[in-house]
Amino acid sequence: MFRPLRAWRLFVAGTMLAASTQLAAAQEYTWRIQSNLNAGDPGQVALEDGFANLVTEMSGGRMAFEIYPVGALYPVSDGLEAVGAGVTEMALLTGSYFVGKIGPIATLETGVPGSLRTPMERYNFFYRRGFIDLCREAFAPFGVYYLGPQFSSEWDIMSKKPITSREDFNGLKIRAYGIEAEMFQALGASPVFMGGGEIYTGLATGVIDAARWSSPAGLKNASFQEVAKYVVQPSFMPVPNNFFAVNQAAWDQLPDDLKAIMQEAAIRSSLEYIATAMDRDAAALEEMKAAGVEVSVIPQEEFEAMEGEARKFWQAYAEKDDLSKRGVEMLTQFLTDLGRMDKQD
C-alpha cells in the first residue's frame, strides 16, 4: 500500500502546486479612472455601479478601480493626452471636446442633431453597424483604446421665452458649441459659448436667452428653473454619449477574460445610465412644472424640417478626411435604412 499512497501524495502535491501557479498567474489590477461628471449625476452612478463595481464582481476581485471626480487629476480638455500617457489607465471623456485633434469624426462619435433619436438606434449604430470600430481607429493614434460609448439621456434646451417654431430662433442668444452652434446660427439664432458654471448667471442677467445644456434632471440640479421657464422639446440631441477611454498599453497587458468583462460592463453601464436617467428626468420635469416651468413643443413636421437642415452640416464632414467620410457614409446609410432619409439626400 506504500506505493499507491506515495503516488496519491505526489498527485495532491502536484495539483496544489499547479493551483498555486494559476493563482499567481491570476494577476490583480487596480486602475484609476477620472470621470467628466459630477457626483450624483446618473452617468457617474452608472460609472461606479454599472461599470466599476460590476467589473470587480465579475472578475472575482481581480480588477478594482479608484474613481476620481471631474478635474481631480487633470483638466477634462487634457483627458485624451492624459490617458494616452498613462496618467490614469481610464477616463470617461466626451469625444467632441477633441475635434481639433482628431477631426470631425469626434463630433460624429458624440452625436449630431438630425440623426439618431433613441438609445436603441444609437446602440445598433455602434455595435451592430460597426461604428465602434471606426471610433477605435480614430483614437488609436493617441495611445487610447476606445472601449465603448456610455449613452446618456437627451440634452434639452431651456429658454426664457417659448420656442414653438423655427421663427422663434431668430435673434435668440443661445448657449451652444460645435455643430449645434452652427445649426442654431443657420436657424437665425446667435450662439454664445460659455462654461457650464456660467449659464445660470447668463440666463439671469440676459446675456443669453436660452441654453442647450443637459437633461431635465441636470437642468433642475443646476436650478435653471429659477431663471428660465421653458423646456423645449423635442430634443435636438436626444441620444448623445460620453465614452470610456483606456490607455492602450494598459489594455494590452490585460488577459482576454478581463477584456471581455470590461467590454460587457461598458454596455451595462450605458443601460444603467439610460434607465436611471429616464426615472430622474421624468421626476425632475414634473417638479419643474410644479415650479412654473412649461414644456414648449415644436410641431413634429417643422422639427423634422429643421433636422433636415442640421444634416447638411455633418454631411459636409465627408469632405474633411477619410475617417469622417466613412462615418458620414455609415450614418447616412443607417438613416436611409430607417426610412428617415432618401438616398439622394
N, C-alpha and C positions, 0 to 999 in steps of 0.2 A: 504493500500500500504506500510505501515511501515515495516511489517514483511518480505515481499519479498525483499525490498530494503536492509534491515538489513542482510538478508541471502546472497544477492549478494555481499555486502561489506565483509562479512565473507569469502565468496568463493574467492574473489580477494585477500584478505589479506593472506589467506592460500596458494594461488597459488604463491604469491610473496615470502612468507616465504620458500616454497619448492624450488623455483628457487634460492633463496639466499643460501639455504643449498647446492644445487647442485653446485653452483659456488664456494662455499667454499671447496667442496669436489674435485673440478677440480684443484688439486694442480699444481703449476708451478714448473718446474725443470730447473736448469741451470747446465749443465755438462761441465767438462773440457776434452779436447781431445789433446793429444800430437801426432803429426804426425811423421813419419820417413822419410818424403820427404821435399824437399826444395820448397820455394815459386816459383810459376810459373810452377812447374812440373805438367804434365797432371793429375797425380794421386792426387796431392794436390788440384788442381782446382775441381776435381771430389769430393773430400772430403768436400770441402767448399760448392760448389753449388749443386752437385748431392746428397749429404747426409745431411749435417748440415742445410742448408737453406731449403731444401725440408721437413725435419722433422719439422722444426719450422713452415713452412707454413701449412703443413697438420694437425698439431696439434693445429692450431689456436693460436699459440704463447705460448702454454702451456709448450713447451720444447725449450730451446735455448742452444747454445754451445759457449764456449770460446776455440778457437783453437790456440795451441802453436806449433811453428816450431820444427823441429827435434833437440833434445838435450836441449831444453829450460828449462825443469824441471827435467830431469834425462837422463842418457845415454841410448841410444837405447838398449844396451845389458842388461839393468836392467828393460826393459819395462814389462816383464812378472810379476816380483815381484812388481813393482810399481803399476800396475793396480790391481793386486790381493790384495794389501794392501790398495787400495783406494787413493793413491797419486793423481791420476786422475781417473775419472769414466770411461774413454775410452782412447784407443790409437790405432793408425794404426801401426801394427807390421809386421815383416817378420818371419814366423814360423821357417825357417831353422836356424835362429840365436840361437834357443833354443834346438837344438838336444841333447846337453849334459845334459839337464834337463828333456826333455820329451821323447827322443828316436827318432829313425828313422822315426816315423810317422810324425814328424815335417818337415822332408825333403819331404816326400810324399805330405804333405799339401801345401808346397810352389810350388812344381812342379819338375819333374825329366825328364832328357833327355831320348829320346827313348820311349816316351809315347804319350801324347795328343798334337795335332797340331793346333787346332783352339779354339777361345774363346767359341764357342758353345759346342764343345766337353767337355771343362772344366766345363761349366755351367751344362751340363747334368750329368756329373760325380758327382758334388757336390749335385745338387738339385733333380735330377731325380733318380740317383743311390744310394743316401743316404750317400755319403762320408762326408757330413757336420755333420751328427750325430756322426760319428766316431771322427771327429775333436773336437766336443763339449765334447765328453767323454774324449779325451786326455788332454784337457786344464782345465777341471773342477777341478781336484785336486789342482790346483794353485789358486783357487778362481776367475777364469776367465771364463766368458761366451763367447763362440765363436759365435759372431753374424753372421758373414759371410765373405767370401773371397772378396777381391777387385781385380778383374782380371786386369792385365796390358798388355801392348803390349810386343812384343818379346824382348829378351835380345840378342844382337848380339855380335859377335867377331869383333874387329877392329885390324888390323895387319899391320906391316911394310913391310910384304912380302906377295905375293899372296898365297892363300891356295885353291887348287882345287882338292886335293886328300888326302887320308889317309897318304901317304908318306910325305906330306908337314908338318905333325905334328911332324915328327922325329926331336928331338932336339929343338923344338920350346919352348922358355921360355914364358909361358902364365900366365897372372894373372887369377887365378880361386880359388875356395874353395869348400869344401864339395864333393858331389858326382860328380860334374863336374871335379874337380881336379883329382879324381880317374879315370874318363873316359879318360881325356886327357893324363894322365900318361900311361894308357893302350895303347893309340894310339902312344906312343913314345915321347910325349912332356914332358917338365919339368915345372910342375905347380909352381907358385910363389904366395904367398898370400901377398897382400898389401892393405891398405885402399884406398878408392876412391880418396882421395886428393893426393895420391902419384903416381897415374897411369900416369898422363901426364909426370911428370919428369922421371918416369921409362921408358916410351917409348922414350922420348927424349934422354936419356943417354944410352940406350941399355941394361938397367938392365932387361927389358922384351922386347920380340918381338911382343907380342900381348896381348890383354885383353878382357875378356868377362865381359862387364860392363852394358850396357843399350841399349835402342832402338836408332835408328838413331837420334831422337831429343835430347836424353840425351847425345849421343856421340858428337854431334855438339855443344851443350851447354857447354860441357867440353873442347871444342876446340881440341879434339883429331885429327881432320883432319890436324892440323898443324904438327903433329909428326908421323902420320900413314896414309897410303894412300889406304888401302884396307878394305872394309866392307865385311865380309864373310857371305854368305847365302847358303843354308837355315840355320835358327837359330836352335841351339841345345836346346834352351829354348824358344819356340815360345809362350807359354801361362803361364808364372809364375804368382804369385799373392802375395799381402800382405793380411792382414786380420784385421777385426775390433774386437778388444779385449775389453770386457766390464767387469767391476767389478761385480762379481756375486751378492753381497749384494745390490748394486745399481739397478741392473736389477730386482731383486726380488721385489723391492719396487715400480716398475712401474705398472700402471694399464695395463690391457690387450690390450686396444686400442693403447696405446703408444708403446707397444712392437711390435704390428703388423705394425705400421707405420715405426718403425726403421728397421724392417726386410725387408720391401719393399724398403725403401730408400737405404739399403745396396746393394740390387740388382741393383737399379737405378744408384748408384754410379759407379758400375762396367761397366755398359753400357756407362755411360758418359766418363769414363776413356778410354775405348776401342775406342769409336768414336772420341774423341778429339785426342788421340794418333795417330790414323790412319792418320788423316789430317796432324798433325805436323810432323810425321815421314816421310811421303811422301815428304813434302816440304823440310825438313831438308836433306834428302838423295839427292834431286836434287841440293840443294845448295852446299853440299859437293862434288858432282860430278863436279859441275861447278868450284870448287876449286882444281880439280885434283884427287879426290878420285875415285877409281874404285870398282865395285862390283865383288868380287871374288866368283865364283859359284862352289860348289861341285856337281858333277853329281848325279842325284837322286838315281840311283842304288847303287852307292858307299856310299851315305849318309845313305840310309836305312840299309846297312850292318853295318855301324858304330852305328846306332840306336840299332841294334840287340845286339851289344856288350855292349852298355850302359845299356840295360835291365838287364844284368846279375848282375850289381851292386845293383840296387834297388830290384831285386827279392831276393837277399840274405838277405834283411831286414826281410824276413819272419822268419828267424831263431833267431831273436833278442828278440822279445816279442810278446804278443798276439795282441796288437793293430796294430803293424806293420805287423804282419802276415795277419790280416784281411784286412788291407789296400792294401797290395800286391795282395791278392786274388781278391779284388774288382777291382783293376786297371787291373789286368791280364784278368779277365773275360770281362771287358768292351772293352779292346783292341781286344780280341778274337771275340767279337760280332761285332766289327767294321771291322773285316777281316784283322787286322794288325798283329795278332799273331796266331800261330797254337796252339791247345790245349795242345800239347805235349811240347811246349816251356817252 
